[in-house]
């Protein structure tokens, strides 16, 4: 467990003046330790740092906090950020937090998270695998190994303002130089879908020709989530969109996942073997 006391004025100023850099560092720390750290800070200091964390980490922190504290933090953040994180919280947490918001906050939040029934926003999945554009390949691989759910074949790349700037296939990431920066090797052809898109534009989107999952963005390119082809099929039927499967891409991605598992297994075996030799000595 880390020492979470923030008595050093330099540390406090760093958190206050450089929330993005602080967030990139804290993303490597256990969720429990980050939550304890935030409890030592003012809302004005902790809210910008929490807002800059990658969403999965931020939501994990919010779920551990007291409901009243979470509500105050969300109220301190930019509304678009609050809405993105609120959408990812569990239903129980959403219900408990919403009653603590002011009427004005509730109305503003609802405008951000409610979309017409047949729009992309109504079908999007807010849980996406994202990476900052400034990290190295080696750092990115360390991050995805910590993800508890199965990693998708495509990873979305974001800038400091959480705007979508590109994507990278898992297979390409694992075979790139560990010293390369993501922004230098990512593809900028992420083929995003507008969260406000309705039936006609969605059905004719060119991205479905090669992909089963497309990123969903706001008008300012803020990444909101992803749209699964299966969701579109269930809503509009099977014959409306012509999807071309990229079997080689899928095969490489599955192979990449296999080799990650094998590498971890071999590493564990070598560690056990080394430990056994030391014990004999």
HELIX and SHEET records of a PDB file:
HELIX    1   1 UNK A    9  UNK A   17  1                                   9    
HELIX    2   2 UNK A   19  UNK A   26  1                                   8    
HELIX    3   3 UNK A   31  UNK A   38  1                                   8    
HELIX    4   4 UNK A   43  UNK A   52  1                                  10    
HELIX    5   5 UNK A   55  UNK A   64  1                                  10    
HELIX    6   6 UNK A   67  UNK A   76  1                                  10    
HELIX    7   7 UNK A   79  UNK A   88  1                                  10    
HELIX    8   8 UNK A   91  UNK A   98  1                                   8    
HELIX    9   9 UNK A  103  UNK A  113  1                                  11    
HELIX   10  10 UNK A  120  UNK A  122  5                                   3    
HELIX   11  11 UNK A  137  UNK A  145  1                                   9    
HELIX   12  12 UNK A  170  UNK A  175  1                                   6    
HELIX   13  13 UNK A  182  UNK A  185  1                                   4    
HELIX   14  14 UNK A  199  UNK A  203  1                                   5    
HELIX   15  15 UNK A  206  UNK A  209  5                                   4    
HELIX   16  16 UNK A  229  UNK A  236  1                                   8    
HELIX   17  17 UNK A  247  UNK A  280  1                                  34    
SHEET    1   A 3 UNK A 130  UNK A 132  0                                        
SHEET    2   A 3 UNK A 154  UNK A 158  1                                        
SHEET    3   A 3 UNK A 164  UNK A 169 -1                                        
SHEET    1   B 3 UNK A 193  UNK A 194  0                                        
SHEET    2   B 3 UNK A 213  UNK A 217  1                                        
SHEET    3   B 3 UNK A 223  UNK A 228 -1                                        
END                                                                             
